[in-house]
Amino acid sequence: MKCFIKYHPHSNTFVIEKRAFFDEPLMLEGNLIVGQDVNFWKDLVVTGRLELGKGSVVQGNVKAESALVCAGAQVLGSIDAVSELILLDGARANSASCAGDIYMRPGCAVGSVNSGGTLELVGKVTIKKVEPLTKVVVRAEE
């Protein structure tokens, strides 16, 4: 049996190799780095920092202390972060919320966004709904 997850004890970080898939909900105590094109068929919960790899798909909901959603990654449910949420070029989510700041790069698409801090949009970003009391900053593409 092949194990898709490796653990680095000094940084309390789990690493999932590229093209892995998980058909059950996954909850990890610590940080998580997800390789490219990984599929999660259910929810993903991480108590630390999450880096969701390029082209990865989560069909359920995501919860993390902070999250980086790499280019082309998708969260078909909601993504909920506490301190910071960053969505890179072409990332997609049904909804995104963060008690802190949210940064979105060009090509991102999100159904609804709720930020307790600042919502920073760079370039052309598609958002269907911005929740009330969200401070929005829009910047031109670099």
N, CA and C atoms as a LAMMPS dump frame, in Angstrom:
ITEM: TIMESTEP
0
ITEM: NUMBER OF ATOMS
426
ITEM: BOX BOUNDS ff ff ff
-5.0000000000000000e+02 5.0000000000000000e+02
-5.0000000000000000e+02 5.0000000000000000e+02
-5.0000000000000000e+02 5.0000000000000000e+02
ITEM: ATOMS id mol type element x y z
1 1 1 N 0.848 -1.182 0
2 1 2 C 0 0 0
3 1 3 C 0.896 1.249 0
4 2 1 N 0.57 2.182 -0.836
5 2 2 C 1.365 3.393 -0.966
6 2 3 C 0.787 4.495 -0.083
7 3 1 N 1.655 5.218 0.616
8 3 2 C 1.22 6.319 1.477
9 3 3 C 1.444 7.64 0.738
10 4 1 N 0.389 8.414 0.604
11 4 2 C 0.457 9.687 -0.114
12 4 3 C 0.922 10.839 0.774
13 5 1 N 0.93 10.634 2.1
14 5 2 C 1.235 11.715 3.03
15 5 3 C 2.551 11.439 3.742
16 6 1 N 3.409 12.46 3.76
17 6 2 C 4.655 12.384 4.519
18 6 3 C 4.577 13.451 5.615
19 7 1 N 5.317 13.243 6.691
20 7 2 C 5.271 14.177 7.818
21 7 3 C 6.664 14.675 8.156
22 8 1 N 6.787 15.993 8.339
23 8 2 C 8.043 16.622 8.755
24 8 3 C 7.847 17.112 10.19
25 9 1 N 8.376 16.38 11.185
26 9 2 C 8.08 16.7 12.578
27 9 3 C 8.609 18.048 13.069
28 10 1 N 9.757 18.511 12.571
29 10 2 C 10.338 19.768 13.063
30 10 3 C 9.451 20.976 12.753
31 11 1 N 8.751 20.948 11.624
32 11 2 C 7.878 22.066 11.267
33 11 3 C 6.4 21.724 11.459
34 12 1 N 6.128 20.512 11.965
35 12 2 C 4.745 20.034 12.132
36 12 3 C 3.968 20.183 10.822
37 13 1 N 4.589 19.741 9.724
38 13 2 C 4.013 19.903 8.4
39 13 3 C 3.824 18.553 7.712
40 14 1 N 2.621 18.375 7.184
41 14 2 C 2.316 17.207 6.364
42 14 3 C 2.487 17.61 4.912
43 15 1 N 2.954 16.677 4.072
44 15 2 C 3.13 16.935 2.641
45 15 3 C 2.413 15.825 1.883
46 16 1 N 1.528 16.225 0.964
47 16 2 C 0.805 15.256 0.13
48 16 3 C 1.397 15.304 -1.268
49 17 1 N 1.793 14.139 -1.774
50 17 2 C 2.426 14.108 -3.093
51 17 3 C 1.411 14.373 -4.21
52 18 1 N 1.912 14.845 -5.348
53 18 2 C 1.051 15.228 -6.464
54 18 3 C 0.23 14.045 -6.979
55 19 1 N -0.937 14.387 -7.522
56 19 2 C -1.884 13.463 -8.134
57 19 3 C -2.47 12.418 -7.173
58 20 1 N -2.402 12.676 -5.886
59 20 2 C -3.036 11.792 -4.906
60 20 3 C -4.534 12.104 -4.869
61 21 1 N -5.313 11.214 -4.258
62 21 2 C -6.728 11.506 -4.068
63 21 3 C -7.188 10.934 -2.729
64 22 1 N -8.207 11.579 -2.159
65 22 2 C -8.754 11.18 -0.871
66 22 3 C -10.265 11.118 -0.989
67 23 1 N -10.845 9.956 -0.691
68 23 2 C -12.288 9.797 -0.818
69 23 3 C -13.018 9.902 0.517
70 24 1 N -12.282 10.213 1.587
71 24 2 C -12.858 10.434 2.915
72 24 3 C -12.455 11.826 3.392
73 25 1 N -13.214 12.427 4.327
74 25 2 C -12.8 13.724 4.871
75 25 3 C -11.405 13.617 5.487
76 26 1 N -10.619 14.676 5.388
77 26 2 C -9.258 14.669 5.919
78 26 3 C -9.106 15.798 6.92
79 27 1 N -8.68 15.463 8.162
80 27 2 C -8.412 16.473 9.182
81 27 3 C -7.01 16.24 9.71
82 28 1 N -6.185 17.296 9.681
83 28 2 C -4.8 17.186 10.126
84 28 3 C -4.478 18.26 11.157
85 29 1 N -3.784 17.87 12.228
86 29 2 C -3.314 18.797 13.263
87 29 3 C -1.922 19.271 12.843
88 30 1 N -1.832 20.482 12.341
89 30 2 C -0.555 21.021 11.885
90 30 3 C -0.715 21.736 10.561
91 31 1 N 0.395 21.884 9.847
92 31 2 C 0.41 22.544 8.544
93 31 3 C 0.305 21.495 7.444
94 32 1 N -0.134 21.927 6.26
95 32 2 C -0.272 20.995 5.143
96 32 3 C 0.158 21.65 3.845
97 33 1 N 1.035 20.959 3.111
98 33 2 C 1.413 21.365 1.761
99 33 3 C 0.869 20.292 0.828
100 34 1 N 0.015 20.703 -0.103
101 34 2 C -0.627 19.776 -1.027
102 34 3 C 0.046 19.89 -2.389
103 35 1 N 0.437 18.771 -2.954
104 35 2 C 1.06 18.759 -4.273
105 35 3 C 0.078 19.124 -5.382
106 36 1 N 0.583 19.153 -6.584
107 36 2 C -0.194 19.525 -7.765
108 36 3 C -1.225 18.446 -8.099
109 37 1 N -2.419 18.883 -8.551
110 37 2 C -3.475 17.997 -9.066
111 37 3 C -3.929 16.93 -8.075
112 38 1 N -4.065 17.307 -6.808
113 38 2 C -4.582 16.391 -5.785
114 38 3 C -6.092 16.596 -5.678
115 39 1 N -6.841 15.495 -5.521
116 39 2 C -8.292 15.558 -5.415
117 39 3 C -8.762 15.128 -4.036
118 40 1 N -9.601 15.967 -3.433
119 40 2 C -10.259 15.649 -2.165
120 40 3 C -11.749 15.552 -2.473
121 41 1 N -12.336 14.401 -2.238
122 41 2 C -13.745 14.211 -2.572
123 41 3 C -14.676 14.716 -1.482
124 42 1 N -14.105 15.016 -0.303
125 42 2 C -14.924 15.501 0.817
126 42 3 C -14.21 16.696 1.448
127 43 1 N -14.466 16.963 2.731
128 43 2 C -13.921 18.136 3.42
129 43 3 C -12.434 17.995 3.746
130 44 1 N -11.777 19.155 3.883
131 44 2 C -10.371 19.23 4.266
132 44 3 C -10.246 20.241 5.405
133 45 1 N -9.742 19.779 6.561
134 45 2 C -9.583 20.641 7.731
135 45 3 C -8.133 20.564 8.197
136 46 1 N -7.51 21.75 8.367
137 46 2 C -6.116 21.842 8.796
138 46 3 C -6.055 22.854 9.935
139 47 1 N -5.386 22.497 11.042
140 47 2 C -5.322 23.427 12.178
141 47 3 C -4.286 24.528 11.972
142 48 1 N -3.36 24.359 11.042
143 48 2 C -2.315 25.351 10.772
144 48 3 C -2.476 25.978 9.401
145 49 1 N -1.351 26.159 8.726
146 49 2 C -1.321 26.774 7.394
147 49 3 C -1.541 25.727 6.305
148 50 1 N -2.354 26.073 5.322
149 50 2 C -2.638 25.2 4.181
150 50 3 C -2.087 25.833 2.915
151 51 1 N -1.365 25.038 2.111
152 51 2 C -0.973 25.445 0.767
153 51 3 C -1.571 24.423 -0.182
154 52 1 N -2.649 24.809 -0.868
155 52 2 C -3.36 23.921 -1.782
156 52 3 C -2.719 24.011 -3.156
157 53 1 N -2.136 22.915 -3.623
158 53 2 C -1.336 22.894 -4.843
159 53 3 C -2.07 23.247 -6.119
160 54 1 N -1.302 23.628 -7.108
161 54 2 C -1.794 24.027 -8.422
162 54 3 C -2.691 22.938 -9.016
163 55 1 N -3.879 23.332 -9.47
164 55 2 C -4.794 22.406 -10.123
165 55 3 C -5.5 21.423 -9.203
166 56 1 N -5.316 21.55 -7.903
167 56 2 C -5.98 20.639 -6.963
168 56 3 C -7.458 20.993 -6.835
169 57 1 N -8.274 20.006 -6.44
170 57 2 C -9.716 20.205 -6.311
171 57 3 C -10.188 19.651 -4.975
172 58 1 N -10.936 20.475 -4.23
173 58 2 C -11.597 20.024 -3.011
174 58 3 C -13.092 20.106 -3.281
175 59 1 N -13.768 18.956 -3.25
176 59 2 C -15.196 18.946 -3.558
177 59 3 C -16.049 19.324 -2.354
178 60 1 N -15.466 19.308 -1.157
179 60 2 C -16.183 19.705 0.052
180 60 3 C -15.756 21.081 0.504
181 61 1 N -15.761 21.282 1.822
182 61 2 C -15.379 22.552 2.425
183 61 3 C -13.951 22.487 2.954
184 62 1 N -13.326 23.67 3.078
185 62 2 C -11.957 23.769 3.58
186 62 3 C -11.94 24.705 4.784
187 63 1 N -11.224 24.288 5.851
188 63 2 C -11.002 25.148 7.011
189 63 3 C -9.527 25.101 7.358
190 64 1 N -8.948 26.285 7.655
191 64 2 C -7.529 26.358 8.01
192 64 3 C -7.26 27.64 8.789
193 65 1 N -6.136 27.672 9.498
194 65 2 C -5.723 28.89 10.186
195 65 3 C -5.405 29.972 9.147
196 66 1 N -4.633 29.611 8.122
197 66 2 C -4.372 30.481 6.978
198 66 3 C -4.26 29.585 5.753
199 67 1 N -4.551 30.148 4.577
200 67 2 C -4.554 29.317 3.381
201 67 3 C -4.022 30.061 2.17
202 68 1 N -3.277 29.325 1.365
203 68 2 C -2.803 29.777 0.059
204 68 3 C -3.38 28.803 -0.961
205 69 1 N -4.235 29.302 -1.844
206 69 2 C -4.845 28.475 -2.88
207 69 3 C -4.111 28.793 -4.171
208 70 1 N -3.332 27.831 -4.654
209 70 2 C -2.465 28.071 -5.813
210 70 3 C -3.259 28.167 -7.116
211 71 1 N -2.567 28.556 -8.171
212 71 2 C -3.167 28.799 -9.486
213 71 3 C -3.98 27.611 -9.964
214 72 1 N -5.188 27.895 -10.412
215 72 2 C -6.045 26.869 -10.998
216 72 3 C -6.659 25.895 -10.019
217 73 1 N -6.409 26.055 -8.727
218 73 2 C -7.016 25.159 -7.732
219 73 3 C -8.48 25.56 -7.52
220 74 1 N -9.301 24.589 -7.109
221 74 2 C -10.728 24.835 -6.929
222 74 3 C -11.21 24.29 -5.593
223 75 1 N -12.071 25.069 -4.943
224 75 2 C -12.793 24.608 -3.759
225 75 3 C -14.267 24.701 -4.12
226 76 1 N -14.903 23.551 -4.33
227 76 2 C -16.288 23.542 -4.785
228 76 3 C -17.267 23.878 -3.666
229 77 1 N -16.829 23.77 -2.417
230 77 2 C -17.621 24.198 -1.267
231 77 3 C -17.143 25.56 -0.819
232 78 1 N -17.052 25.743 0.5
233 78 2 C -16.58 27.016 1.042
234 78 3 C -15.168 26.853 1.582
235 79 1 N -14.441 27.972 1.605
236 79 2 C -13.118 27.987 2.231
237 79 3 C -13.163 29.02 3.346
238 80 1 N -12.732 28.597 4.534
239 80 2 C -12.807 29.445 5.717
240 80 3 C -11.434 29.47 6.382
241 81 1 N -10.827 30.664 6.453
242 81 2 C -9.522 30.823 7.081
243 81 3 C -9.656 31.821 8.228
244 82 1 N -8.734 31.754 9.177
245 82 2 C -8.794 32.637 10.334
246 82 3 C -7.948 33.887 10.114
247 83 1 N -6.648 33.716 9.825
248 83 2 C -5.756 34.875 9.787
249 83 3 C -5.548 35.478 8.399
250 84 1 N -5.442 34.631 7.353
251 84 2 C -5.157 35.153 6.005
252 84 3 C -5.584 34.131 4.964
253 85 1 N -6.096 34.636 3.845
254 85 2 C -6.489 33.788 2.72
255 85 3 C -5.978 34.423 1.437
256 86 1 N -5.193 33.648 0.661
257 86 2 C -4.635 34.14 -0.599
258 86 3 C -5.086 33.205 -1.708
259 87 1 N -5.681 33.765 -2.756
260 87 2 C -6.077 32.99 -3.929
261 87 3 C -5.247 33.476 -5.116
262 88 1 N -4.45 32.575 -5.682
263 88 2 C -3.591 32.934 -6.807
264 88 3 C -4.346 32.825 -8.13
265 89 1 N -3.702 33.199 -9.219
266 89 2 C -4.302 33.32 -10.543
267 89 3 C -5.184 32.123 -10.918
268 90 1 N -6.45 32.415 -11.231
269 90 2 C -7.364 31.391 -11.721
270 90 3 C -7.941 30.471 -10.662
271 91 1 N -7.681 30.733 -9.389
272 91 2 C -8.26 29.909 -8.325
273 91 3 C -9.763 30.159 -8.254
274 92 1 N -10.511 29.137 -7.812
275 92 2 C -11.968 29.25 -7.738
276 92 3 C -12.474 28.694 -6.417
277 93 1 N -13.549 29.325 -5.911
278 93 2 C -14.206 28.832 -4.7
279 93 3 C -15.674 29.231 -4.743
280 94 1 N -16.518 28.395 -4.16
281 94 2 C -17.939 28.721 -4.086
282 94 3 C -18.138 29.914 -3.159
283 95 1 N -17.482 29.876 -1.994
284 95 2 C -17.493 31.03 -1.094
285 95 3 C -16.182 31.056 -0.317
286 96 1 N -15.787 32.259 0.105
287 96 2 C -14.536 32.439 0.836
288 96 3 C -14.78 33.384 1.992
289 97 1 N -14.305 32.996 3.187
290 97 2 C -14.419 33.893 4.328
291 97 3 C -13.135 33.817 5.151
292 98 1 N -12.81 34.953 5.761
293 98 2 C -11.592 35.026 6.566
294 98 3 C -11.771 36.133 7.593
295 99 1 N -11.393 35.859 8.849
296 99 2 C -11.455 36.889 9.881
297 99 3 C -10.409 37.971 9.61
298 100 1 N -9.345 37.614 8.902
299 100 2 C -8.292 38.561 8.539
300 100 3 C -8.444 39.03 7.103
301 101 1 N -7.302 39.183 6.418
302 101 2 C -7.286 39.711 5.056
303 101 3 C -7.427 38.611 4.013
304 102 1 N -8.035 38.993 2.875
305 102 2 C -8.137 38.106 1.713
306 102 3 C -7.493 38.821 0.529
307 103 1 N -6.593 38.108 -0.168
308 103 2 C -5.949 38.637 -1.373
309 103 3 C -6.353 37.755 -2.549
310 104 1 N -6.791 38.372 -3.651
311 104 2 C -7.186 37.612 -4.835
312 104 3 C -6.46 38.145 -6.061
313 105 1 N -5.838 37.243 -6.825
314 105 2 C -5.077 37.595 -8.02
315 105 3 C -5.972 37.489 -9.267
316 106 1 N -5.467 37.915 -10.426
317 106 2 C -6.267 37.91 -11.654
318 106 3 C -6.819 36.526 -12.008
319 107 1 N -8.047 36.543 -12.529
320 107 2 C -8.674 35.31 -12.999
321 107 3 C -9.389 34.514 -11.932
322 108 1 N -9.326 34.952 -10.674
323 108 2 C -10.018 34.235 -9.6
324 108 3 C -11.528 34.417 -9.743
325 109 1 N -12.269 33.414 -9.299
326 109 2 C -13.725 33.487 -9.322
327 109 3 C -14.253 32.917 -8.011
328 110 1 N -15.061 33.732 -7.317
329 110 2 C -15.635 33.328 -6.036
330 110 3 C -17.094 33.742 -6.016
331 111 1 N -17.948 32.858 -5.49
332 111 2 C -19.374 33.173 -5.393
333 111 3 C -19.627 34.297 -4.406
334 112 1 N -19.254 34.107 -3.139
335 112 2 C -19.413 35.168 -2.148
336 112 3 C -18.155 35.273 -1.298
337 113 1 N -17.867 36.508 -0.841
338 113 2 C -16.655 36.781 -0.072
339 113 3 C -17.026 37.557 1.185
340 114 1 N -16.417 37.159 2.318
341 114 2 C -16.607 37.862 3.579
342 114 3 C -15.247 37.974 4.257
343 115 1 N -14.773 39.203 4.449
344 115 2 C -13.464 39.426 5.073
345 115 3 C -13.619 40.323 6.287
346 116 1 N -13.044 39.884 7.406
347 116 2 C -13.031 40.714 8.595
348 116 3 C -11.971 41.798 8.507
349 117 1 N -11.013 41.614 7.612
350 117 2 C -9.955 42.596 7.384
351 117 3 C -10.2 43.302 6.064
352 118 1 N -9.209 43.23 5.183
353 118 2 C -9.288 43.87 3.877
354 118 3 C -9.397 42.819 2.787
355 119 1 N -10.236 43.068 1.807
356 119 2 C -10.327 42.242 0.607
357 119 3 C -9.566 42.981 -0.484
358 120 1 N -8.42 42.434 -0.896
359 120 2 C -7.599 43.088 -1.909
360 120 3 C -7.714 42.324 -3.219
361 121 1 N -8.166 43.014 -4.264
362 121 2 C -8.355 42.42 -5.584
363 121 3 C -7.311 42.975 -6.535
364 122 1 N -6.611 42.099 -7.233
365 122 2 C -5.6 42.518 -8.201
366 122 3 C -6.05 42.063 -9.582
367 123 1 N -6.177 42.998 -10.509
368 123 2 C -6.576 42.651 -11.866
369 123 3 C -8.046 42.273 -11.94
370 124 1 N -8.409 41.533 -12.98
371 124 2 C -9.801 41.155 -13.203
372 124 3 C -10.153 39.931 -12.362
373 125 1 N -11.056 40.128 -11.425
374 125 2 C -11.506 39.08 -10.511
375 125 3 C -13.023 39.037 -10.576
376 126 1 N -13.6 37.834 -10.542
377 126 2 C -15.049 37.684 -10.587
378 126 3 C -15.571 37.304 -9.206
379 127 1 N -16.44 38.158 -8.665
380 127 2 C -17.087 37.893 -7.376
381 127 3 C -18.572 38.186 -7.551
382 128 1 N -19.416 37.222 -7.184
383 128 2 C -20.858 37.431 -7.308
384 128 3 C -21.407 38.287 -6.182
385 129 1 N -20.87 38.104 -4.949
386 129 2 C -21.406 38.839 -3.81
387 129 3 C -20.304 39.136 -2.795
388 130 1 N -20.21 40.407 -2.391
389 130 2 C -19.303 40.81 -1.315
390 130 3 C -20.18 41.111 -0.106
391 131 1 N -19.914 40.422 1.009
392 131 2 C -20.732 40.599 2.213
393 131 3 C -20.571 42.024 2.753
394 132 1 N -21.624 42.547 3.418
395 132 2 C -21.558 43.9 3.985
396 132 3 C -20.398 44.057 4.971
397 133 1 N -19.903 45.266 5.11
398 133 2 C -18.82 45.663 6.01
399 133 3 C -17.458 45.097 5.618
400 134 1 N -17.321 44.627 4.387
401 134 2 C -16.031 44.158 3.888
402 134 3 C -15.321 45.334 3.224
403 135 1 N -14.119 45.661 3.707
404 135 2 C -13.324 46.744 3.119
405 135 3 C -12.634 46.201 1.866
406 136 1 N -12.849 46.843 0.726
407 136 2 C -12.331 46.359 -0.546
408 136 3 C -11.289 47.331 -1.097
409 137 1 N -10.139 46.769 -1.532
410 137 2 C -9.091 47.535 -2.198
411 137 3 C -8.872 46.892 -3.569
412 138 1 N -8.939 47.685 -4.627
413 138 2 C -8.757 47.165 -5.984
414 138 3 C -7.477 47.741 -6.56
415 139 1 N -6.634 46.861 -7.112
416 139 2 C -5.365 47.298 -7.701
417 139 3 C -5.293 46.803 -9.148
418 140 1 N -4.596 47.561 -9.976
419 140 2 C -4.379 47.143 -11.36
420 140 3 C -3.391 45.987 -11.371
421 141 1 N -3.473 45.174 -12.393
422 141 2 C -2.55 44.048 -12.551
423 141 3 C -1.138 44.584 -12.738
424 142 1 N -0.157 43.963 -12.058
425 142 2 C 1.222 44.428 -12.154
426 142 3 C 1.787 44.159 -13.518
